[in-house]
Amino acid sequence: MSLFRLVEWVSHAVPKVSTVLNASFYQERDQLVVGGEDGQIIILDPGCREDNNHVLVTTQTKYPIMEMASDVFLSTMDRILAVLSPTKLTYYAVNFGKFFKNLLDIQPYFITSANPDDTHATLDEIFCHSFTTSAWNMCVIPIDDSPSQILVQSIDCKLSLFQGDQCVFSLVPLRALQPGPIGYCQTTQTLFVANNGFLAAIKFSLMSSGSQKKINYDWSFNLGDTAIKMEVTEGLKPTTIILCRRHVSAFNGSGSVVWQIRLEAVGMAMCLYKSLQINNTQFNRLIIATSDDTLLIFKDNQLIWNCNAQISPVSLLVCSYNKSYENVITMMASSGKIVIGYLGTEPSLYKVPEDKVIVNYADRMEQLKEIELKIKESDAAGGAIKRKEGIQMKVNIGEIGKRTVRKHSLALTHLFHLQIEPNAANNAPYCNLMIDFSELHNVSKLHLNVNSECASPSKTFQINVGSSIIHRVIILEIQGVRKKERISESTASIQIPFYVGSKTSPTSNKVTITAHCMFTQMSVTKTIELPFKVLFEESQIDRNAKYKLTIDTAGAVIGLDKLFSEFESENPQAIGFSLHGSEKTVSIFAANKSNRYRIQSEHVSLLQIASKELVKRIGESVQGMEIGGVIPFEYIRETLDEIQELETKKKEESKVIDCRMKEVRAIEGLSLNSCKTGNMSNLTAMDALFDKSYRELLTSMDNYNNFSNKIENEKAALNSLFQLAADLSKLSRVETVLTNNFWTTTHQSLRERLCYAVRSDRGNEMAMIEKLCEHSPKELPKIKEEEEEEEEKEESIAA
């Protein structure tokens, strides 16, 4: 948030306000026109009256006010106020009374009323245009040496043009469903519309015929967001500036992007302004209001100032109400508050008191000597003073039990005040992770984030540290001098249970815990692996499983009943495991003759966790045994093909969903038109057609979701295979970047990540071969090359 803020000059509270407009009705300075949802129109003159009222005229209409505009719409009259309502476009003349005109002649800038009930001006209706379809917005079409015109867009994206009391054309349709801002460029005579999140340009001459055919766009651009406000600048280089919810984009006359601004908060309002001191039309100066009560002032896409608005404006104006207050900012909030102010700061009135402390230089010298002595003692004791290393975290495996996780979760809820909904699989055991913290200096709260495929009561925890402070008294002996010091240590601990969840099956037993302190901005991360028994239980073996992996050893095979002694199997040659709460199984076989182990499963995602556990237990049983395996590249290729096929089907279902959505919208539009015209004869047929299209839409959406879930499962299996390749490469003392998260933690595609891995993970041998291939062909040193003809002759002679 900016330290600068808007200094308030005038403020008004108008209930149910909907729009504001700055217009000049006299003295060539701005007045403020306020329109409300209740149909009330108020003209304020903040720069003319000395009292707090500032009201020139108040008029009550029958229709809510949507937009207003002021220009010379009739050749016989001065500025006219045009008011757009949902069903009418009304023109008003602003007439001032004789009493007010005399005051204008006597006091041109400061007018006070003897009676607060005096009416200084009136709004007289001249004529109006009625609409059959509700209007949405409008824009002024200026014409050289002629009165201006008004273009109105209806809620169904149809355009109507009005010139005075005449309707030039009406209800010209556009190719859009959702209306948006519209604007007109007089230099290029082009109309810009931002409907459906697209910015489109239309030659205004195409609409002069008033044809009911749909108009072809000159060019269009996908904004990727909802357009909120449009501003069009004239001149040699006309620019169209669009404010969307998350960005601001500027386009030239040919539809090319000139610049863009990415907003950190949601954009609420925008306005262009001209500087009175800098007369430079090369740049566009604009003010943008965001949802975090901030005003951003730009020169094109360069931020030159920002300030705190103290409200969230939904409309912005830059007005000059008198000579003293020129180019002041007018803001309207959704609550009805209207604030007129200028940019500035409030200087601090606090003065730093003078330091009247008398320095005792003799004492200062003694203090400096003591500090120097401590530095020398520290150097003699082994170097510089020991730096605090920050938060210390230890993670250990705790209790493994068969109690129900629900009871354990309730106990944890009582201790740490967490709202937990356990989703454990049936008969799944839990494993407590003991997390201990120390060296928590100046730490009051810790935030814990858990990253694991196994389930836990929550993925985020918050620990309050202030109640567990331990004081220790230690004795330090430095150069024969004993000193007694008191050290305070702040510690904390927490137990988090982990188990197999009922929604998703884990493919890894890794648990990563990150602790972060918001006050000190310190973080610490630890990774631990859960015991194998927490994920699997013993089951029958499956020798016909599809996916296989072979682990080779340089020594004799160890019995599987000894390697997995915590299970009840007595067979040294084979053992089977199943994931808790699911039918997924994995089997391990041992071959004494070939000194090999074979892992088989119908689920390729279980090969990695079973192989890693097997290799770890073999290494713990026999120290220094050489272990190896062949990377199953064919499984990786099959999984990639399956992902590609599923993504193709997903795109096809997405196209089907788009078609069904268009059908449903078309049927809805046809039904609404039938209801408006009163033709209800074909209502039964439309109802049946709508039911059919809607059912097909739901079926396509279900298929789309099924394909998405299958793709996620295949991606999890592919990540497991990548980790398996990394584990097997590490057994051959080859480090690789292909791990289970080298793709999932980025926004790049798999092809881009694999290209990166090929470039960064190649060895010296590959670099030597590439360098050799880059050179021109020549005879290799110490290698005698013979021509093919001589070799053929020698072979024929020998024959």
NORQUI-V541923 format. One record per helix or strand of 2 or more residues. SS is the DSSP state (h for helix, s for strand). FROM is the first residue (numbers start at 1). LEN is the number of residues. If there is no record, write none. Layout:
# NORQUI-V541923
SS | FROM | LEN
SS | FROM | LEN
This chain:
# NORQUI-V541923
s | 5 | 9
s | 17 | 10
s | 29 | 8
s | 40 | 5
s | 55 | 6
s | 67 | 5
s | 80 | 5
s | 88 | 9
h | 98 | 9
s | 121 | 10
s | 135 | 9
s | 146 | 9
s | 158 | 6
s | 166 | 8
s | 182 | 4
s | 190 | 4
s | 198 | 6
h | 204 | 4
s | 219 | 4
s | 227 | 7
s | 239 | 6
s | 247 | 5
s | 257 | 6
s | 267 | 7
s | 285 | 6
s | 294 | 6
s | 302 | 7
s | 313 | 7
s | 328 | 6
s | 337 | 8
h | 361 | 20
s | 392 | 10
h | 405 | 12
s | 430 | 9
s | 445 | 8
s | 455 | 2
s | 460 | 5
s | 469 | 10
s | 481 | 10
s | 492 | 8
s | 510 | 8
s | 522 | 8
h | 532 | 4
s | 536 | 4
s | 547 | 7
h | 560 | 4
s | 574 | 6
s | 585 | 7
s | 596 | 6
h | 606 | 16
s | 627 | 3
h | 633 | 45
h | 683 | 49
h | 750 | 11
h | 764 | 11
h | 788 | 11
